[in-house]
Amino acid sequence: MMFSDAFMAIADPNRRHLLEELRRGPKTVNELAAGLPVSRPAVSQHLKVLLDAGLVNAKPEGTRRVYTVSSAGFLKLNIWLDQFWEAEQLGSPGS
């Protein structure tokens, strides 16, 4: 995963909303679309961006796909971000 892709993926408020919903538990596209003022196809496109960035997983269940947050994708992002917190806590120059 490229971090710029993850940051671009979470820059969109609709995608952040989808991630917040998925944090509460697995959901289908229709369940996710119910909470947004965009069409179901638009939600599918947002989910594709999140999938490509490694931030969500999709599991086929019959004719539906169930989406979940990818812990591995967020772990990589957290590890990268943590280096800035650690540098600040150590009082490194430039902070």
C-alpha positions as CSV (number, residue, x, y, z in Angstrom):
1,M,0.0,0.0,0.0
2,M,1.3,3.5,-0.8
3,F,0.6,5.9,2.0
4,S,-0.3,8.7,-0.4
5,D,-3.1,6.4,-1.7
6,A,-4.4,5.9,1.8
7,F,-4.3,9.6,2.6
8,M,-6.1,10.4,-0.7
9,A,-8.7,7.7,0.1
10,I,-9.5,9.1,3.5
11,A,-9.5,12.8,2.3
12,D,-13.0,12.4,1.0
13,P,-15.7,13.0,3.6
14,N,-18.0,10.3,2.1
15,R,-15.2,7.7,2.4
16,R,-14.5,8.7,6.0
17,H,-18.2,8.2,6.7
18,L,-18.0,4.7,5.2
19,L,-15.0,3.9,7.3
20,E,-16.8,5.1,10.4
21,E,-19.8,2.9,9.6
22,L,-17.6,-0.1,8.9
23,R,-15.8,0.5,12.2
24,R,-19.1,-0.4,13.9
25,G,-19.3,-3.7,12.0
26,P,-19.4,-5.4,8.6
27,K,-21.9,-4.0,6.1
28,T,-23.1,-4.4,2.5
29,V,-23.1,-1.7,-0.1
30,N,-26.9,-1.2,0.4
31,E,-26.5,-0.8,4.1
32,L,-23.7,1.7,3.6
33,A,-25.6,3.6,0.9
34,A,-28.6,4.1,3.3
35,G,-26.5,6.5,5.4
36,L,-25.2,8.7,2.6
37,P,-26.8,11.3,0.2
38,V,-25.1,9.5,-2.8
39,S,-26.2,6.7,-5.1
40,R,-25.4,3.0,-4.5
41,P,-23.1,3.0,-7.5
42,A,-21.3,6.1,-6.0
43,V,-20.9,4.2,-2.7
44,S,-19.4,1.2,-4.7
45,Q,-16.9,3.6,-6.3
46,H,-15.9,5.0,-3.0
47,L,-15.5,1.4,-1.6
48,K,-13.2,0.6,-4.6
49,V,-10.9,3.5,-3.7
50,L,-10.8,2.3,-0.1
51,L,-10.2,-1.3,-1.3
52,D,-7.4,-0.2,-3.6
53,A,-5.8,1.7,-0.7
54,G,-5.9,-1.4,1.5
55,L,-8.2,0.2,4.1
56,V,-11.2,-2.2,3.7
57,N,-11.8,-5.8,2.8
58,A,-14.6,-7.3,0.8
59,K,-15.9,-10.8,1.3
60,P,-18.5,-12.4,-1.0
61,E,-21.6,-13.8,0.7
62,G,-23.9,-15.2,-1.9
63,T,-24.8,-12.4,-4.3
64,R,-23.6,-9.7,-1.9
65,R,-20.2,-8.4,-0.8
66,V,-19.7,-7.6,2.8
67,Y,-17.2,-4.9,3.6
68,T,-15.0,-4.6,6.8
69,V,-12.2,-2.4,7.9
70,S,-8.8,-3.8,7.1
71,S,-6.8,-3.8,10.4
72,A,-3.6,-4.5,8.4
73,G,-4.1,-1.5,6.2
74,F,-4.6,0.8,9.2
75,L,-1.7,-0.8,11.1
76,K,0.6,0.2,8.3
77,L,-0.8,3.7,8.3
78,N,-0.5,4.0,12.1
79,I,3.1,2.8,12.1
80,W,4.0,5.4,9.5
81,L,2.1,8.2,11.5
82,D,3.6,7.0,14.8
83,Q,7.1,8.1,13.8
84,F,5.9,11.7,14.0
85,W,4.5,11.3,17.5
86,E,7.6,9.5,18.7
87,A,9.9,12.2,17.2
88,E,7.8,14.9,19.0
89,Q,7.9,13.1,22.3
90,L,11.7,12.7,22.1
91,G,12.0,16.5,21.6
92,S,13.7,16.2,18.2
93,P,14.7,19.4,16.4
94,G,12.1,21.0,14.3
95,S,9.2,20.2,16.7
